């Protein structure tokens, strides 16, 4: 079982990050163009402020045209469960929106930072 507390994760070196990013960008079998995504601090804080939150799940979906990865972010608890309202969990509507699942990040390309 994974670790789901506030200390999960660890820093890595820039050299290691560069190596991982290059491997991803050079992957000829990659079906999507997305190399990175940016999500605003306000949304991260919104998720982190949920009662019982110890971290954030980053889930990956694919755009309708299949050209980009679309991450969506959900608060998680110490047991690894998603933190969502009952209304969010039980909704089957594609138009029902809550602050439990955050998407619509800025994607690279086209909006990319300077290279690492």
C-alpha positions in Angstrom: 0.0 0.0 0.0 1.3 3.4 -0.9 2.0 6.2 1.5 -0.6 9.0 1.6 0.6 11.4 4.3 1.7 15.0 4.0 5.3 14.0 3.4 4.7 11.8 0.4 7.0 12.7 -2.4 10.6 13.8 -2.6 12.7 16.4 -4.4 14.8 15.3 -7.4 17.8 16.9 -9.0 17.5 19.2 -12.1 19.7 16.6 -14.0 17.2 13.9 -13.1 14.2 16.1 -14.1 16.0 17.0 -17.4 16.6 13.3 -18.1 12.9 12.4 -17.5 11.6 15.3 -19.5 13.9 14.5 -22.4 12.9 10.8 -22.4 9.2 11.9 -22.5 9.6 14.5 -25.3 11.7 12.1 -27.4 9.3 9.2 -27.0 8.3 8.4 -30.6 5.4 6.1 -29.5 3.8 9.0 -27.5 0.3 9.6 -28.8 -0.1 13.0 -27.2 1.6 16.3 -27.7 1.4 17.5 -24.0 4.7 17.9 -22.2 3.6 19.8 -19.2 0.5 21.4 -17.5 0.2 24.4 -15.2 -2.5 24.7 -12.5 -3.0 27.9 -10.4 -2.1 28.1 -6.8 -5.7 29.1 -5.8 -7.0 25.8 -7.0 -4.3 23.8 -5.3 -5.0 25.7 -2.1 -8.8 25.1 -2.5 -8.1 21.3 -2.7 -5.5 21.3 0.1 -8.0 23.2 2.4 -10.5 20.4 2.3 -10.9 18.7 5.7 -8.8 15.6 6.0 -6.6 16.4 3.0 -3.1 15.2 3.1 -2.2 15.6 -0.6 -3.5 15.8 -4.1 -4.2 13.1 -6.6 -3.2 14.0 -10.2 -5.3 11.9 -12.6 -4.8 11.8 -16.3 -7.4 11.8 -19.0 -7.1 12.4 -22.8 -8.6 15.2 -24.8 -11.4 14.4 -27.3 -9.0 14.8 -30.2 -6.5 12.5 -28.6 -3.7 15.1 -28.9 -3.3 16.2 -25.3 -3.2 14.8 -21.8 -5.7 16.4 -19.4 -4.7 16.2 -15.8 -7.4 16.6 -13.2 -6.7 17.2 -9.5 -8.6 15.7 -6.5 -7.8 16.1 -2.8 -6.8 12.9 -1.1 -6.8 11.7 2.5 -4.4 9.7 4.6 -5.9 6.4 3.5 -5.5 7.3 -0.2 -9.2 8.0 -0.8 -10.5 10.9 -2.9 -12.1 13.7 -0.9 -15.4 14.6 -2.6 -18.8 15.6 -1.6 -21.6 13.0 -1.8 -23.2 15.1 -4.6 -20.0 15.0 -6.7 -19.5 11.2 -6.1 -23.0 10.4 -7.1 -23.5 12.8 -10.0 -23.8 11.3 -13.5 -24.2 14.7 -15.2 -21.5 15.9 -17.5 -22.4 19.5 -16.7 -22.4 19.3 -12.9 -19.4 21.1 -11.6 -18.0 21.3 -8.1 -14.7 22.4 -6.5 -13.9 18.7 -5.9 -12.3 18.0 -9.3 -10.1 20.6 -10.9 -9.2 20.6 -14.6 -8.6 23.2 -17.3 -4.9 23.6 -16.7 -2.7 25.5 -19.2 -0.9 23.1 -21.5 2.5 23.0 -23.0 2.6 23.1 -25.9 1.5 25.8 -26.8 2.1 27.7 -23.6 5.5 26.4 -22.4 8.0 27.7 -19.8 11.7 28.2 -20.6 13.5 24.8 -20.8 14.6 23.4 -17.4 
